[in-house]
Amino acid sequence: MTYCVAIKLNAGLVFLSDSRTNAGVDNISTYRKMIVYERPGDRFMVLLTAGNLSIAQSVREILQVEQLQERPDTDAITIRNANSRFNVGLIFGGQIRGEGLRLFQVYSAGNFVEATTETPYFQVGEYKYGKPVLDRVITPETPLDEAAKCALVSMDSTMKSNLSVGPPLDLVVYEANRFQTDKIVCLDMQNPYYRMLHSSWGQKLREVFDSLEDPVWDDAHTEVPLKVPAGRSKPLKKITRPDERLI
């Protein structure tokens, strides 16, 4: 019950996450899915999590303090001895001084992939509704502010179609080679920029949709005919008698 997206660009990195973990008529709770690690002048890193909340929180705690211990007389809990299903997805990215920007997606099985010029963004959680706009807009050359706008449109599309994703939203934009950022904001549904984006995106989509020509089924003149031969494929065959067969 979440959606997180991270984008790697030549100019820097963009991170966006929602905060909903439960959805229902009378049961909605929120926990932040993003954590920022910053040592100004040396390193800047962001972790996004989706999936089992207890595992996600444990992973974040282990990364921060190295180990968890239930009682003084028990062994520290680590990934090697935790007795629970590791159904959590992670996105981890940032930059360390002397190195370039890097962005990784870690799967629940423990394997990972790194962002490339061909795949400059990662998503975890309810990603399907927000993917089309990212595919059409994002390239490594995309400016940071434009990528942040695209990420917010992606999130807005997801929240429009999926109740399990919801506000508030955490947005972080990092400029390459700065090793710190002040571009961190929490957006609720009353945020002026988000309200503008939400209403404008819906209105512009409708305008584009209305500008498309309707399909023409008869012999009326049109520059974009619909009923034309489909090359090697034949039209779908209709069954009109009980003894007819498809093949």
C-alpha positions as CSV (number, residue, x, y, z in Angstrom):
1,M,0.0,0.0,0.0
2,T,2.4,2.6,-1.2
3,Y,4.1,4.2,-4.2
4,C,7.6,5.4,-4.4
5,V,9.6,6.7,-7.4
6,A,13.2,7.7,-7.8
7,I,14.7,9.3,-10.9
8,K,18.4,9.5,-11.9
9,L,19.3,12.4,-14.2
10,N,22.6,14.0,-15.4
11,A,21.7,17.0,-13.2
12,G,20.9,15.0,-10.1
13,L,18.3,12.8,-8.4
14,V,14.6,13.1,-7.6
15,F,12.8,11.1,-4.9
16,L,9.0,11.0,-4.2
17,S,7.0,8.8,-1.9
18,D,3.5,8.7,-0.4
19,S,2.8,7.8,3.2
20,R,-0.3,5.5,3.2
21,T,0.1,2.1,4.8
22,N,-3.5,1.0,5.3
23,A,-6.6,1.9,3.3
24,G,-10.3,1.3,4.1
25,V,-13.5,3.0,4.8
26,D,-12.6,3.5,8.5
27,N,-8.9,2.4,8.7
28,I,-6.3,4.7,7.2
29,S,-2.9,5.1,8.7
30,T,0.3,6.9,7.5
31,Y,4.0,6.2,7.9
32,R,6.8,7.9,6.0
33,K,8.5,5.7,3.4
34,M,11.5,7.9,2.8
35,I,14.6,8.6,5.0
36,V,17.4,11.0,4.1
37,Y,21.0,10.5,5.2
38,E,23.2,13.6,4.8
39,R,26.7,14.5,5.7
40,P,27.2,17.9,4.1
41,G,30.2,18.1,1.9
42,D,30.8,14.4,2.0
43,R,27.7,12.3,1.1
44,F,23.9,12.4,0.5
45,M,21.7,9.3,0.4
46,V,18.0,8.5,0.3
47,L,16.2,5.3,1.1
48,L,12.7,4.5,-0.1
49,T,10.8,1.5,1.2
50,A,7.6,-0.4,0.2
51,G,6.1,-3.6,1.5
52,N,6.1,-5.2,4.9
53,L,6.3,-2.2,7.3
54,S,8.0,-4.0,10.2
55,I,10.7,-5.3,7.9
56,A,11.1,-2.0,6.2
57,Q,11.5,-0.2,9.6
58,S,14.0,-2.9,10.8
59,V,16.1,-2.5,7.7
60,R,16.2,1.2,8.1
61,E,17.1,0.8,11.8
62,I,19.9,-1.7,11.0
63,L,21.3,0.6,8.4
64,Q,21.4,3.4,10.9
65,V,22.6,1.8,14.1
66,E,23.9,-1.5,12.6
67,Q,22.0,-3.9,14.9
68,L,18.8,-4.5,16.8
69,Q,18.7,-6.4,20.1
70,E,15.4,-7.4,21.8
71,R,17.0,-8.2,25.2
72,P,20.6,-8.0,26.5
73,D,20.9,-11.8,26.7
74,T,19.8,-12.4,23.0
75,D,21.7,-12.1,19.8
76,A,21.3,-9.0,17.8
77,I,18.7,-9.3,15.1
78,T,20.1,-9.0,11.6
79,I,19.1,-9.9,8.1
80,R,20.9,-13.2,8.6
81,N,18.7,-14.4,11.5
82,A,15.4,-12.4,11.2
83,N,12.5,-14.9,11.3
84,S,10.0,-13.2,9.0
85,R,9.2,-13.0,5.3
86,F,11.4,-10.4,3.6
87,N,8.6,-9.0,1.4
88,V,9.9,-5.5,1.1
89,G,11.2,-3.5,-1.8
90,L,13.9,-0.8,-1.5
91,I,15.2,2.1,-3.6
92,F,18.5,3.5,-2.5
93,G,20.4,6.3,-4.2
94,G,22.7,9.3,-3.7
95,Q,26.3,10.4,-4.0
96,I,29.5,10.1,-2.1
97,R,32.3,12.6,-2.6
98,G,34.7,11.4,-5.3
99,E,32.0,9.2,-7.0
100,G,29.2,9.8,-9.4
101,L,25.4,9.6,-8.8
102,R,24.1,6.1,-8.2
103,L,20.6,4.7,-7.9
104,F,19.6,1.1,-7.0
105,Q,16.5,-1.0,-6.7
106,V,16.7,-3.9,-4.2
107,Y,14.1,-6.7,-4.6
108,S,12.7,-8.8,-1.8
109,A,14.8,-11.7,-2.9
110,G,17.9,-9.6,-2.1
111,N,19.2,-9.0,-5.6
112,F,19.4,-5.5,-7.1
113,V,19.8,-3.5,-10.3
114,E,21.3,-0.1,-10.9
115,A,19.8,2.7,-12.9
116,T,21.3,3.3,-16.4
117,T,20.7,5.8,-19.2
118,E,18.2,3.3,-20.7
119,T,16.4,2.9,-17.3
120,P,16.8,6.2,-15.5
121,Y,14.0,5.7,-12.9
122,F,12.8,3.0,-10.5
123,Q,9.4,2.5,-8.9
124,V,8.2,0.3,-5.9
125,G,4.7,-0.4,-4.7
126,E,1.7,0.5,-6.8
127,Y,3.7,1.6,-9.8
128,K,1.5,0.7,-12.8
129,Y,-0.7,3.8,-12.9
130,G,2.2,6.2,-12.7
131,K,4.5,4.5,-15.2
132,P,3.2,5.8,-18.6
133,V,4.0,9.5,-18.0
134,L,7.5,8.6,-16.8
135,D,8.1,6.5,-19.9
136,R,7.1,9.4,-22.1
137,V,8.9,12.2,-20.4
138,I,12.0,11.1,-18.5
139,T,15.4,10.9,-20.1
140,P,18.9,11.5,-18.5
141,E,18.8,15.0,-20.0
142,T,15.5,16.0,-18.3
143,P,16.0,19.0,-16.0
144,L,15.5,18.4,-12.3
145,D,12.4,20.6,-11.9
146,E,10.8,19.0,-14.9
147,A,11.5,15.6,-13.5
148,A,10.1,16.6,-10.1
149,K,6.9,17.8,-11.9
150,C,6.7,14.5,-13.8
151,A,7.1,12.5,-10.6
152,L,4.3,14.4,-9.0
153,V,2.0,13.8,-12.1
154,S,2.9,10.1,-11.8
155,M,1.9,10.1,-8.1
156,D,-1.3,12.1,-8.8
157,S,-2.2,9.5,-11.5
158,T,-1.6,6.7,-9.0
159,M,-3.7,8.3,-6.3
160,K,-6.5,8.9,-8.7
161,S,-6.8,5.2,-9.5
162,N,-5.7,3.5,-6.3
163,L,-7.1,4.2,-2.8
164,S,-4.1,2.4,-1.1
165,V,-1.8,5.3,-2.1
166,G,-2.3,8.6,-0.4
167,P,-0.9,11.8,1.1
168,P,1.1,13.4,2.6
169,L,3.8,13.2,0.0
170,D,7.6,13.6,0.6
171,L,9.6,15.1,-2.3
172,V,13.4,15.4,-2.3
173,V,15.4,16.9,-5.2
174,Y,19.2,16.6,-5.1
175,E,21.6,18.5,-7.4
176,A,24.7,16.6,-8.4
177,N,28.0,17.2,-6.6
178,R,26.4,19.3,-3.8
179,F,26.3,16.5,-1.2
180,Q,23.4,18.2,0.6
181,T,20.0,19.7,-0.3
182,D,17.4,22.1,1.0
183,K,14.9,21.0,-1.6
184,I,12.8,18.9,0.7
185,V,9.1,19.4,1.0
186,C,6.0,17.6,2.4
187,L,2.9,18.1,0.3
188,D,-0.7,17.6,1.5
189,M,-3.8,18.0,-0.7
190,Q,-4.0,21.7,0.3
191,N,-0.5,22.5,-1.1
192,P,-1.0,25.2,-3.7
193,Y,1.4,23.8,-6.3
194,Y,-0.1,20.3,-5.9
195,R,-3.7,21.6,-6.2
196,M,-2.7,23.4,-9.4
197,L,-1.0,20.4,-10.9
198,H,-3.9,18.1,-10.0
199,S,-6.5,20.2,-11.6
200,S,-4.4,21.3,-14.6
201,W,-3.3,17.8,-15.5
202,G,-6.9,16.5,-15.4
203,Q,-8.1,19.4,-17.5
204,K,-5.3,19.2,-20.1
205,L,-5.8,15.4,-20.4
206,R,-9.5,16.0,-21.2
207,E,-8.6,18.7,-23.7
208,V,-6.2,16.5,-25.5
209,F,-8.7,13.6,-25.5
210,D,-11.4,15.9,-26.9
211,S,-9.0,17.1,-29.7
212,L,-8.6,13.5,-31.0
213,E,-10.9,12.7,-34.0
214,D,-13.6,10.1,-33.3
215,P,-13.3,6.8,-35.2
216,V,-15.3,6.8,-38.5
217,W,-17.1,3.5,-39.3
218,D,-18.9,4.4,-42.5
219,D,-17.6,5.7,-45.9
220,A,-17.5,9.3,-44.8
221,H,-14.4,11.2,-45.8
222,T,-11.6,11.2,-43.3
223,E,-7.8,11.6,-43.5
224,V,-7.4,8.9,-40.8
225,P,-9.6,5.9,-41.8
226,L,-10.3,3.2,-39.3
227,K,-11.5,0.3,-41.4
228,V,-8.4,-0.5,-43.5
229,P,-6.8,-3.9,-44.0
230,A,-4.5,-4.9,-41.2
231,G,-1.6,-6.3,-43.3
232,R,-1.3,-10.0,-42.6
233,S,-4.1,-10.2,-40.1
234,K,-7.7,-10.7,-40.9
235,P,-10.7,-9.1,-39.1
236,L,-12.2,-11.1,-36.1
237,K,-14.5,-13.8,-37.3
238,K,-18.1,-13.7,-36.1
239,I,-19.9,-16.9,-35.2
240,T,-23.5,-16.8,-36.6
241,R,-24.5,-20.5,-36.8
242,P,-24.1,-23.4,-34.3
243,D,-22.1,-25.5,-36.8
244,E,-19.5,-22.8,-37.5
245,R,-16.0,-23.2,-36.1
246,L,-13.2,-20.7,-35.5
247,I,-10.6,-22.8,-37.4
